[in-house]
Amino acid sequence: MIELTLPDMTCGHCVKTVTETVKRIDPAATPQIDLATHRVRIESSQPAEAFKKALAEEGYAPA
């Protein structure tokens, strides 16, 4: 399980973008997003760095 805090994730559109980004890296991933705490949990066999890099490129750099 990968857990990331994304301080710039603040709305429903952000949630959609984060979900699409996670699915682009691993279509089988199951992201669980908590908008109130700005956290995303990702169940995936892909390395955390792949998600961190892709999310940062979309404007959601993990803290």
C-alpha positions as CSV (number, residue, x, y, z in Angstrom):
1,M,0.0,0.0,0.0
2,I,1.3,3.4,-1.0
3,E,0.2,6.4,1.0
4,L,0.8,9.9,-0.3
5,T,-0.2,13.4,1.0
6,L,-1.1,15.7,-1.9
7,P,-1.5,19.3,-0.4
8,D,-2.7,20.7,-3.7
9,M,-5.6,18.3,-4.1
10,T,-8.5,20.5,-3.0
11,C,-11.6,19.7,-5.0
12,G,-13.5,17.1,-7.0
13,H,-11.7,18.0,-10.2
14,C,-8.4,17.3,-8.4
15,V,-9.7,13.9,-7.3
16,K,-10.7,13.0,-10.9
17,T,-7.2,14.0,-12.2
18,V,-5.4,12.1,-9.4
19,T,-7.5,9.0,-10.1
20,E,-6.9,9.2,-13.8
21,T,-3.1,9.7,-13.2
22,V,-3.0,6.7,-10.9
23,K,-4.9,4.5,-13.4
24,R,-2.5,5.6,-16.2
25,I,0.4,4.3,-14.3
26,D,-1.4,1.1,-13.2
27,P,-4.8,0.3,-14.7
28,A,-5.4,-2.3,-12.0
29,A,-4.6,0.1,-9.1
30,T,-7.3,0.8,-6.6
31,P,-6.8,4.4,-5.3
32,Q,-8.6,5.5,-2.2
33,I,-8.8,9.2,-1.9
34,D,-9.6,11.3,1.2
35,L,-10.1,14.8,0.0
36,A,-10.5,16.3,3.5
37,T,-7.0,15.1,4.6
38,H,-5.4,15.4,1.1
39,R,-4.4,11.8,1.2
40,V,-4.4,9.0,-1.4
41,R,-3.8,5.4,-0.7
42,I,-2.9,3.3,-3.7
43,E,-2.9,-0.5,-3.9
44,S,-0.5,-1.4,-6.6
45,S,2.5,-3.4,-7.5
46,Q,4.1,-0.4,-9.2
47,P,6.8,1.5,-7.3
48,A,5.8,4.6,-5.3
49,E,8.2,6.7,-7.3
50,A,6.3,6.1,-10.5
51,F,3.2,7.6,-8.9
52,K,5.0,10.4,-7.2
53,K,6.6,11.5,-10.5
54,A,3.4,11.3,-12.5
55,L,1.4,13.2,-9.8
56,A,4.0,15.9,-9.6
57,E,3.9,16.3,-13.3
58,E,0.1,16.9,-13.1
59,G,0.6,19.5,-10.4
60,Y,0.0,17.4,-7.3
61,A,3.5,17.0,-5.8
62,P,3.4,14.7,-2.7
63,A,4.5,16.4,0.5
